Amino acid sequence: MNSILNKYLIIKYIKVTSITILIFLSLGVVLNLFEEIEFFKNLNLPLLLPVFLSLSYVPTLIIELLPFIIFLSSMFYFLHLRSSKDLLSVKTFGYSNMKIILILSSFSFFLGCFVLLVLNPFTSTLVKYYETEKAQYSIDVDHLVSVNRNGVWIKETDDMGYKIINAENLKNDNLEKISIYIFNNNKLIKRIESETALINSNPWRMRNVYVHDLVKNKTVFKENYLFRSNNTFDKINSLYKNLNTVSFLDLILNYSKLAKKGYSKKLLDARINELSSLPVFLFLMVVLAAIFTIGSLKYKQNFYYVLISILTCVAIYYFKDLSIALGKTEKISLGFSVWVPIMVIGLFCSIGVIQINEK
C-alpha cells in the first residue's frame, strides 16, 4: 500500500511540475522571441531562425529558475492536495506531514541530480549553438569574445572594418600563439601572427611578430610590435564570464583545461558550487513550500499563503544575488557565497518542519 501511495503522490507532483515548467518555457520562448526578432530585424532571414535560437536559449534559463519553479509547483500541489481533502485521505493510511514532505523533497533532490548529469550537458550544447549562430550575424556588435576548445576568439569592429583575433591560450595577462585577421570592406588585408602578447593595457605589446600585408604581398618580422585593440585583459575576462556553455560534467572533468584556456578559477569554483547546490536547493524549496501551504486546513488562508510565498520567493532571489555580490567583491568566499542562501533557507525549514509535523 505504501508503494501505491508513494507512486500516487509522486505522479501527481510530476504532473503539476510539468505544467508549471511548460508555462515558464512558453513564456520564456515568447519573450525571448521578441528580442531575437528585434536583433534580426534588419536582416532578410526566415522567422524560423529566431524561433530556433529562442528554443536553444530558454532551456538554460529554465534550469537557472528551476528552484523557483519547483517552489511554485510544490506550493500549488500542496494547496490542491489540501483543498481536495486528499491530504486527510493519505493521513488515514499513517502518512504524516513529515513523510509526505520527505517523499516529494527527495524526489526533487533526485530531479536536480538528473538535471545536472543528463539535461545540463544538453542545454550547454544548445547555448553553444545559440552563441555560435548569433555570432555569425553580429556584424554590428563592437566586441564579441568567446572561449572554447579552439582557444580564445575576439571580434572587434571599427570605422575601417573589423578584426578577428584568435589565441591558443589566455594565461595571466598574456595571450599565447596569436593570429589576427584584419578586414576592410569584408576583404582580408592583413594577417598578424605572434608568439605572445601582453594585454594588461592598450596598446598590446607583442613579441616575435610576423606581419603579412596581403595588399602589398609582403611579410615583415618584428621582435616587438604594438597593436591597438578595443580590449584589455580585464575587459576580455569580464566578457566571457557566462559559463552556461560549459556543462557540469565538463567543469568537473576538464577543470584544468578550462583554467589553462583562461577561465578564472574563482569563477569555475563558483559555478561548480552553484550547480552542485541545485539538488539541495530543490529539496529545500519543496520543504519551504510545504511550510507555507499545509500548515493549516482553512481554505480561506490560501490567498494569504500564496502571497507570502511569492514575496518569500522574490526575497530569496535577491538575497541570493546579494550573497553572490559579496562573493565577487571578496567580502566572503565566492564559493561560500553560493551556499549562504541555502544554509539560511535550511535553518528556516528545519524550524518550520517541526511545527508542521505537530499539526
N, C-alpha and C positions, 0 to 999 in steps of 0.2 A: 504493500500500500504506500509506503514511504517513497518508493521509486516512482510510482504513478503520480503522486502529489508533487514531487520534485520536478518531474517532466512537465506537468501541467503549469507550474509556476514559471519555469524557465521558458517554455514555448510561448506563453502569453507575454512574457517580458521581451522576448526576441521580436514579437510582432510589433509591440509598442515602440521599441528601439528602432526597428527597421523603418517604420513610418516616420519617426522623427528625423532619422538620417536622410531619408528621401526628401523630406520637406526642406531641410537645410541644404541638401545637394541641389535641389531645383532652384531655390532662391539664389544660391551661390552662382550657379551657371547663368541664370538670367542677369544678375547684377554684373558679373564679370563679362558677359557677352556685350553689354553696352560699352564697357571700357575697351574691349578688343575692337569693336566696330569703330569707335572713335579713333583708335590707333591706326586702323587701316582705311580710314575714310577717303584718303587721297590716292589710294592705290586701287587699280582695277583688278580686284581679286574676288573670287567666289565667296559667298557667305559661309560656305562650309568650313573654310579655314579658321575664322574667328570662333565658330562653334567647336571645332576640334581642339583649338587652343584652350578654350574655356573648360572643356571636358578633361583636358590634361592637367590644368592647374588646380581646379576646385577640389579634387580628392585629397590633395595635400592639405588644403585649408580645412577640410572636414576632420582630418586627423589632428590638426592643431586645436580644433574646437571640440574634439571628442569628449574631454572631461565634462564640458558644459552640456553637450548633447546627452550624455549619459545621465547627468544630473536632472535635466528636464524630463527625459524619458522615465526615469525612476520616479520622479515626482508625480507625473501623470499616471503611471502604473499603480502606485500606492493609493492615489486618490480614487482611481477606478476600483481597485481591489476593496477599498473601504466602503465606497458608496454602493457597490453591488452586493454587499454582505458576504463576498467570497472570503474575506479575511476571517469572519466569525466561523464560516464553514470549515476553513482549513484548521482553525484553532481547535475545533471539536475533535480532530484527529491527533491532538497532542502537540501541534506546532506552536511554538512561542514566537513572539515578535523577533527575538534574537535569532532564532533558527531561520525564519523567513529572510531576514536581512542577510544572514551569513550565506545562504544559498545564492541569492541574487548578486551580492557583492563578490563572492568567489567566482561566479560566472563572469562578472565584469573584469575581474583580475585576469582570468584566462583569455578573455576577449582582447585585453590590452597586450598580452603576450603574443596572441595570434596576429594582431595588427603590426607589432614590431618585427616579427620574424617572417611573415608572409606578405602582408599588404604594403608595408613600408618600402621594401625593395621595388615593388611595382610602381608605387606613387613617385618614388625618386626617379625612376626611369621616365615617367610621364613628365616630370618637371624638367628633366634634361632635354626631352623633346620640345617642350614648351619654350625653353630659353634658346635652343638651337634654331628653331623655326622662326621665332620672333626676331632673333639677331640678324637673320638674313634680310629683313625688311627695315632694320633700324638705321636707315641712311641718315635720318635727321638727328640721331642721338649723338651728343657731343662726346660721350665716352661709353665704352662698353668693355667690361672686364669679366673674364671667365677663367676659371681654373679647373682643368680636367686631367685625364690621363696623358694628354698630349702636351701638358705644361700650362704656362700662363699665356693667355691671349688678351690683347688690348687693342681696342679700336678708338682712334681719335679723329675728329673732323675739324677742319678749319676753312678759311675762305678760299684756299687754293685747292683743296681736295680732302683726302683723308689718308691716314696711316694705319697699317695693321702691324702690330708688334707681337712676336712670338718668342717666348723664352722657355728653356727647358725647366728651370727652377727659379724660385724666389727664395733666397736664403739670406736671412737678416735684412740688410739694406741693399742687397745685390741681386741683380738678375744675371743668370748664367746662360751661356750659349744662346745669344740673341740674334734674331733675324727681324729686320724692319723693312717693310714694303711701303713705299711712298707712291701714292696715286694722285694724278692730276687729270681732271675730266674723265675719270674712270679708266685712265690709262696708266700702267705701271711705268714710272720714270726713273726710279732709283731703288736699289736694294742695299741695305747696310747690314753687315754681319760682324759680330763682336763676341769675344770670349766672356767678358763681364761688363757690367755697368753699375756704378754706384748711383742709386736713385733716391737718396735721402734728401736731395734738394734739386732745384732746377737751375741750370741745365744738368742732364745726366752726364756723368763722367765715365766714358767708355774706354776700354783698353784693348789693344790689338785688334784694330778695326779695319775691315775691308769695305770700301765704298764703291759700289758698282753703279756707274752712271749709264743707264740704258739708252739715254738720248744721244750722248756723245760716244757711246760704246767704248768706255774705258774704265779701268779699275785702279783705285789708289789705296795703298796701305798706310795707315796712320797708327802709331803706337798709342797716342792719346787723342781722344775725339770728344767734343762737346755736342750733345744732342738735346735740343729743346723740346720738351714734352709738356702736355697739359697735366701730367700726373707725377706724383712723388710716391714714395713708399707708403706714407701714412694714408694718402688718398686711395691708392690701389688696395691697401689692406682693408680699408673700410668698405670698398665696393663689392667684395665677394664674401661678405660675412654670412650670406644666406647658404646654409648647409643643407637645405632641403633636397639638393641634388645628390647628396650622399646618404645612402641608406644606413640604418643602424648596424647591420652586419658589416658593411664596408668600413664604418667608423671603428669597429672592434678589430676586424681582421687586417685592415690596411692603415692603421693609425700612423705608423712610422712613415709610410709612403706619402700619406697626406701631409704630414708635418714637413717632409722634405720638399714637397711641392710648394710650400709657402703658407699653408694654413696655420693660423695661430693655435698653439697647443692649448691655450686657455679657452679658446672658442670651441675647439674639438672636445675638450673635457666637459665644458658646459653643455654641449649638445648631447654627449653621451649620457650625462646625468639627467638631462631633460627627457630623453627618450626612455631611459631606464626607469624613471619615476612614473611613466604613464600607467602601467598596471596598478600600482599603488594608488595613484591619483583616481583612477576609475573606481577602485574598491571603496575609497573614502567618499566619493561623490554619491554613490548609492546609499551609503550609511547616512550621509548628510541629508539626502532627500527623504529618507525614512524618518529622521528626527523631526522634519517639518510637516510630515503628512500623516503618519499613523500614530501620532501621539494622542489623538482624540477621535472619537467616533461621531462627533457632532458635524453634520453636513454643512451647517451654516458657517463653520470655521474654514471651509475650503478656500474661499477667496482670500481670506487673511493670510493663510499659509502660503498660497501661491505668490502673493505679493511679496511677502517676507523672503520667500525662497529666491525670487528673481532678483531682489535687491542684494541678497547674500551672494548670488552668482556674480553679479556685477562687482561687488566688493572684492570677491576672490580674484577676479580678473585683474583689477587694478592693484591689488596687493601683490599679486604675482609679478606684475610689471615693475612695481616699486622695489621688490626684492631683487629682481634682475638688474635694475638700475644701480642699486647699491653694490652689486657684484661687479658691474662694469666699471664703476668708479673706485673699485678696490677698497670699499668700506668693509666688505666681508668677502670671503672667498667666492669666486664666480660659480664654482660647483656647488658650494653650500647654499648659495642664494636660490638655487633651483628647488632645494629641499625645504627651505624655511616655510613657505606657504603650506606644504604638505604636512609638515610637523605640527603647525598651528591647527590645521583642519583636523588632523588626527587626535590632537588633545581635546578639541571641542567635541568630536564624535565619541570619544571614549567616555565623556561625561554624559552626553545625550543618550547614548545607547543604554546606559544603566537606568536612566529614568524611563525610557520607552519600555524596557523589559519588565518593569514593575507594574505597567498598566495592563 
